Amino acid sequence: MRGRRTTMTAALAALALAGSVAAGAPSYAAKTTAPAATATATAKGPKGDGAKALCRRVPKLEKRIEKRITRMEAGAGTRGSITYLEQRIANARKADHQAIATFLGDRLTTRKTLLPLLKQKQTDLKAVATWCGTHHNGTSAAAS
């Protein structure tokens, strides 16, 4: 009985698939225009610079960047800090785990290059916050 039900289900599924392919074939065959021309005509770029949305997000971004900088500059007792990672590398070398020390060393290099980038973003974001304050938070009414 089970074999019969499985065979019937498979047959109905195949019939449904064949019907959907057959029904879809004429629609594809009827299109003779170049699809590339219509695809490029509908693709549009941004209409603005997103100033209003960015001005709205500035406080959250400032908090997030400040939190990351504080964590990275913290002492060896704080997970995610540069000194914490340096201590882990020293522990790995002491235990003769060279592969782990190399991996952590690469992470340390990345983290040390990230810190100046975060500080640069922080100063840039302060300039954006100043701009937003003088331009009505980026609304289009201020531009006119």
Phi, psi and chi 1 to 4 in degrees:
 res  aa     phi    psi   chi1   chi2   chi3   chi4
   1 MET       -  -42.3 -178.7  106.1  173.5      -
   2 ARG   -64.7  -40.8  -94.3 -172.2 -163.8 -103.4
   3 GLY   -60.5  -39.0      -      -      -      -
   4 ARG   -67.1  -41.0 -166.4  175.2 -156.9 -177.8
   5 ARG   -66.5  -42.3 -179.2  179.1  -73.1  174.1
   6 THR   -63.8  -42.2  -55.4      -      -      -
   7 THR   -64.2  -41.7  -54.2      -      -      -
   8 MET   -64.7  -42.5 -177.3   61.0   89.9      -
   9 THR   -63.7  -43.4  -55.5      -      -      -
  10 ALA   -64.3  -39.7      -      -      -      -
  11 ALA   -66.0  -41.4      -      -      -      -
  12 LEU   -66.9  -38.0  -72.4  175.2      -      -
  13 ALA   -65.1  -41.7      -      -      -      -
  14 ALA   -65.5  -39.1      -      -      -      -
  15 LEU   -64.8  -42.4 -176.3   61.5      -      -
  16 ALA   -65.2  -40.2      -      -      -      -
  17 LEU   -65.8  -42.5 -179.8   63.4      -      -
  18 ALA   -64.9  -37.8      -      -      -      -
  19 GLY   -66.5  -39.9      -      -      -      -
  20 SER   -70.5  -34.4   65.5      -      -      -
  21 VAL   -69.6  -41.0  170.0      -      -      -
  22 ALA   -67.5  -37.0      -      -      -      -
  23 ALA   -71.7  -30.7      -      -      -      -
  24 GLY   -80.5  -22.4      -      -      -      -
  25 ALA   -62.5  -45.5      -      -      -      -
  26 PRO   -63.1  -31.3  -21.8   31.1      -      -
  27 SER   -68.5  -34.2   65.4      -      -      -
  28 TYR   -74.7  -37.2  -69.9  119.1      -      -
  29 ALA   -69.4  -28.8      -      -      -      -
  30 ALA   -73.5  -26.4      -      -      -      -
  31 LYS   -76.9  118.2  -70.9 -173.7  177.9 -179.0
  32 THR  -118.1   -4.4   57.0      -      -      -
  33 THR   -79.0  158.6   61.1      -      -      -
  34 ALA   -75.4  120.6      -      -      -      -
  35 PRO   -69.1  -23.5   21.1  -27.8      -      -
  36 ALA   -67.4  -33.6      -      -      -      -
  37 ALA   -69.0  -38.1      -      -      -      -
  38 THR   -76.2  -30.7   58.2      -      -      -
  39 ALA   -68.4  -39.9      -      -      -      -
  40 THR   -75.3  -26.3   56.9      -      -      -
  41 ALA   -72.7  -30.3      -      -      -      -
  42 THR   -88.7  -17.2   58.7      -      -      -
  43 ALA   -75.5  121.5      -      -      -      -
  44 LYS  -127.7  150.1  -62.7  178.6 -177.2  173.5
  45 GLY   -88.7 -176.1      -      -      -      -
  46 PRO   -68.5  148.2   22.2  -29.4      -      -
  47 LYS   -91.5  -19.1  -67.3 -176.8 -179.7  179.7
  48 GLY  -140.7 -170.4      -      -      -      -
  49 ASP  -101.1   -0.5   60.6   -4.9      -      -
  50 GLY    74.9   24.8      -      -      -      -
  51 ALA   -62.2  -41.1      -      -      -      -
  52 LYS   -62.5  -45.2 -174.8  176.5  179.9 -178.2
  53 ALA   -67.3  -38.8      -      -      -      -
  54 LEU   -67.0  -42.2 -178.5   58.7      -      -
  55 CYS   -61.5  -34.3  -72.7      -      -      -
  56 ARG   -69.5  -30.5 -170.4  174.6   42.0 -130.7
  57 ARG   -91.8   -9.4  -67.1 -172.6   61.8 -146.6
  58 VAL   -52.7  -48.4  164.1      -      -      -
  59 PRO   -59.5  -41.0  -22.2   31.1      -      -
  60 LYS   -66.6  -40.9  -74.0 -176.2 -178.9 -178.9
  61 LEU   -64.9  -40.6  -67.9  172.3      -      -
  62 GLU   -60.9  -44.5  -75.4  176.8  -25.1      -
  63 LYS   -63.1  -42.8  -73.4  178.1 -172.7  174.8
  64 ARG   -64.1  -45.1 -174.8 -178.8  -55.1  159.1
  65 ILE   -67.6  -42.2  -69.9  172.2      -      -
  66 GLU   -60.7  -40.6 -179.0   62.2   35.1      -
  67 LYS   -64.0  -42.0 -174.4  176.5  176.9 -178.3
  68 ARG   -68.2  -40.9  -72.3 -170.4   77.6 -178.6
  69 ILE   -64.7  -44.0  -70.3  173.0      -      -
  70 THR   -60.7  -43.0  -57.7      -      -      -
  71 ARG   -65.3  -42.6 -177.8  178.4   -9.2  119.2
  72 MET   -69.0  -29.9  -69.7  175.4   84.4      -
  73 GLU   -91.1    1.0  -68.7  177.8  -23.8      -
  74 ALA   -72.8  176.4      -      -      -      -
  75 GLY   -79.0 -174.1      -      -      -      -
  76 ALA   -69.0  -15.2      -      -      -      -
  77 GLY   -85.4   -3.1      -      -      -      -
  78 THR  -106.9  121.0  -56.1      -      -      -
  79 ARG   -63.2  136.8  -72.0 -176.7   64.5  153.7
  80 GLY    95.0   -8.6      -      -      -      -
  81 SER   -81.7  161.3   70.4      -      -      -
  82 ILE   -67.4  -41.6  -69.4  174.0      -      -
  83 THR   -68.0  -32.1   53.4      -      -      -
  84 TYR   -62.1  -44.3 -178.6   84.8      -      -
  85 LEU   -68.2  -37.6 -166.9   52.3      -      -
  86 GLU   -62.2  -38.9  -71.6  170.7  -18.4      -
  87 GLN   -66.2  -39.4 -177.0   63.5   45.6      -
  88 ARG   -63.2  -38.3  -74.4 -176.5   64.1 -166.5
  89 ILE   -65.3  -43.6  -67.7  169.2      -      -
  90 ALA   -61.6  -41.4      -      -      -      -
  91 ASN   -64.7  -38.7  -68.0  -14.8      -      -
  92 ALA   -66.8  -40.8      -      -      -      -
  93 ARG   -67.8  -38.2  -73.2 -167.1  177.4  129.7
  94 LYS   -63.8  -35.6 -169.9  167.8  116.0  179.9
  95 ALA   -86.6    5.0      -      -      -      -
  96 ASP    61.1   41.6 -161.9   28.3      -      -
  97 HIS  -105.7   76.8  -62.0  156.9      -      -
  98 GLN   -67.0  -36.1  -67.9  -56.7  -39.2      -
  99 ALA   -64.6  -40.6      -      -      -      -
 100 ILE   -69.7  -39.7  -67.6  172.3      -      -
 101 ALA   -63.2  -38.9      -      -      -      -
 102 THR   -66.1  -45.0  -56.8      -      -      -
 103 PHE   -60.1  -47.6  175.2   76.6      -      -
 104 LEU   -66.8  -32.0  -66.5  174.4      -      -
 105 GLY   -63.1  -38.9      -      -      -      -
 106 ASP   -66.0  -39.3  -67.9  -19.3      -      -
 107 ARG   -64.7  -37.7  -73.8  179.7   64.4 -175.7
 108 LEU   -64.3  -41.8  179.6   63.6      -      -
 109 THR   -61.2  -43.9  -57.0      -      -      -
 110 THR   -62.9  -43.3  -57.4      -      -      -
 111 ARG   -66.5  -38.2 -164.7  164.4  -65.8  171.5
 112 LYS   -68.8  -30.9  -77.8 -175.0  175.4  179.4
 113 THR   -79.8  -23.2   57.0      -      -      -
 114 LEU   -74.5  -33.1 -179.5   62.7      -      -
 115 LEU   -59.2  -49.2 -172.8   58.7      -      -
 116 PRO   -64.3  -32.3  -13.1   19.2      -      -
 117 LEU   -65.4  -41.0  -69.1  173.4      -      -
 118 LEU   -64.8  -39.3  -74.2  172.0      -      -
 119 LYS   -66.2  -36.7  -71.6 -176.8  177.8 -177.1
 120 GLN   -66.3  -42.4 -180.0   61.9   43.9      -
 121 LYS   -61.8  -36.1  -76.8 -176.9  179.9 -174.1
 122 GLN   -63.5  -44.1 -171.1  177.1   36.4      -
 123 THR   -69.1  -38.2   57.2      -      -      -
 124 ASP   -64.0  -39.2  -68.9  -14.9      -      -
 125 LEU   -68.6  -32.3 -160.1   55.9      -      -
 126 LYS   -65.1  -38.1  -74.5  179.9 -177.0  177.2
 127 ALA   -66.0  -37.8      -      -      -      -
 128 VAL   -65.6  -41.5  169.2      -      -      -
 129 ALA   -62.5  -39.5      -      -      -      -
 130 THR   -64.2  -44.5  -56.2      -      -      -
 131 TRP   -61.0  -44.6 -177.8   89.8      -      -
 132 CYS   -61.1  -37.4  -70.5      -      -      -
 133 GLY   -65.6  -33.7      -      -      -      -
 134 THR   -89.5  -11.9   58.8      -      -      -
 135 HIS  -119.5   33.8  -70.8   86.6      -      -
 136 HIS    53.0   44.5  -54.5  -65.4      -      -
 137 ASN    56.3   34.1  -71.1  -33.9      -      -
 138 GLY    74.9   15.0      -      -      -      -
 139 THR   -72.5  154.7   57.4      -      -      -
 140 SER   -71.1  -19.4   59.2      -      -      -
 141 ALA   -64.9  -31.3      -      -      -      -
 142 ALA   -73.8  -27.0      -      -      -      -
 143 ALA   -73.6  -26.1      -      -      -      -
 144 SER   -89.8      -   51.0      -      -      -
